[in-house]
Structure formats: C-alpha cells, structure tokens
Amino acid sequence: MSKADQIFKATCRKILEEGCWQGEKVRAVWPDGEPARAKKIFAVVNRYDLQEEFPILTLRKVPLTNCVDELLWIWQKKSNLVSDLKSGVWDAWQLEDGSIGKAYGYQLGKKTNYRDGSYDQVDRLLKDLRENPDSRRLICNMYNIDDLPGMALYPCAYSMTFHVDNGKLSGLLNQRSQDMLVANGWNVTQYAILLHMLAQASDLEPGELVHVIADAHIYDRHIPMIEELLERKEYPAPQLVINPLIKDFYDFKPEHFKLINYQYGPALGHIPVAI
C-alpha cells in the first residue's frame, strides 16, 4: 500500500490525538469571516524514498497536472502573476496588480552577483549540480526577510536543501506551515516531481525527499473530512513516468508527466480553504 498514505495518516492521527489548539487570536479566517482555528503539532519530519515509490496520496485524488503547473510557475517560470497559472489556487491572495507580490517565483528569479557570474537561485543550483554536485551549498530559499512586507502570503514551503550521494539527488523541504487537508498531498507530490526533474536534467537519479514541517495543523472545519480519510483504504502507489527525452530543466511541461495505475478514493466534496 502507498507509504505516502501511511505517512499522511500517521501525521494526522498524531495531530488529532496529541496536538494542541491555537489560542483565541488567529490570523486565518474562513470565507464567511469566522476565525479558522487549528489543532497543531510542531516539528514533523517525514521521509519519502523516491527509489521505492512515487509519493502521491491514493486516499483521494491529487490532481497531478495542476500540481506540476504550480510547481513550474514557481521554479521554472519564476512568476508571481496569478494569470500565469492554469488553476485558481492563488486567486484568494491575488493583489490589485494581478500578482502575489514578491513571493515564491519572484524570489527564485532574483539574480545575485557571484564571483563567477550573475545567476538566479534556480540557474545557480543547476550549474552547481552539473559542475559541483558535492557542494554543501545547494540551497534555494524563498524566505527573504527584506521582501516579506511585499508578499501577499509569506511562503509556506520556503526552502530546499539538496544533497548528491552516489549519483542520487535528495532534497530537504523546509515548510513553516502546513494545512494537512488542503496542501500536504499537493506539496509532497510537487517536491517529489521537482527532485525527479532536477535529477533528470543533471544526469542523476532521484533519491529521498525529506519534508520538515514546523507547524503541521488541521483546521476545525476539516476535522470530519480528515477522520473520513483516516478510515479509507489505501491503494498501491502508482508509477510516475516522465518523458525521458527532456534533458533541459526549462523544457519540462505538465504533459511530460504521467501516472500509471493511479487508483484513488472518491472526492470529499467542497473543501473550505482558510485564508
């Protein structure tokens, strides 16, 4: 059965059984304006062996195409314009200028003058993976303190630290905040895809995704849906197939990623999103 499902269930059970409720003063609200309180735990570390299986939930469907589209929007297009997305996942945070401010892709696209040239974070990473894979400086970070006031939302998944060992590329994803129902399956799928993309573009094999979550939480209105997912059966993990002809990181498109034998449970219906 899918280990991604097992890890998800274990994390959710720990939150429900051992977590504490937020205090009365909360930032997030529901679309009707009511405070969105959450039960939470601190410092979750989940590990996914990408050689063993592709970590995507089977308890309910994770929309691969939309996941990849947002991933490419951030890491490949380095965009902050909501109109560049094919899904509406950022509509609620769109500013008057049509962007999400100086967040996510904007940060990855900022260039820095190094001793050997000017690069943005992604281009520097690609260069180092090819030329200096043993480096301990393989880091991309979107939590820029100076630009936080100009962001529609502070980045949740904010940094990746990469490591190459015996020809395998692993990554440690740091996340300050994780809405378990809405975003956990989505983020794990995305960053597993990112490691596959970077590995293929660098003549490496994907290794391990390590997901570190500072604040893992379940919102009050999500608890019945989480409890339903905890009772659902798990299916075997599907096989991820990527077009092997794509060798340039910037040539990947959503249609280059396919899932074989992806079985999943029924949709949960409308899931309210805390804003």
Buried (B, 14 or more C-beta within 10 A) or exposed (E): EBBBBEBBBEBBBEBBEEBEEBEEEBEBEBEEEEBBBBBBBEEBEBBBEBEEBBBBBBBBBBEBEBBBBBBBBBBBBBBBBBEBBBBEBBEEBBEEEEBBBBBBBBBBBBEEEEEEEEBBBBBBBBBBBEEEBEBEEBBBBBBBEEBEEBBBBBBBBBBBBBBBEEEBBBBBBBBBBBBBBBBBBBBBBBBBBBBBBBBBBBEBBBBBBBBBBBBBBBBBBBBEBBEBBBEBEBBEBBEBEBEEEBEEBEEBEBEBBEBEEBBBBEEBEEBBBBE
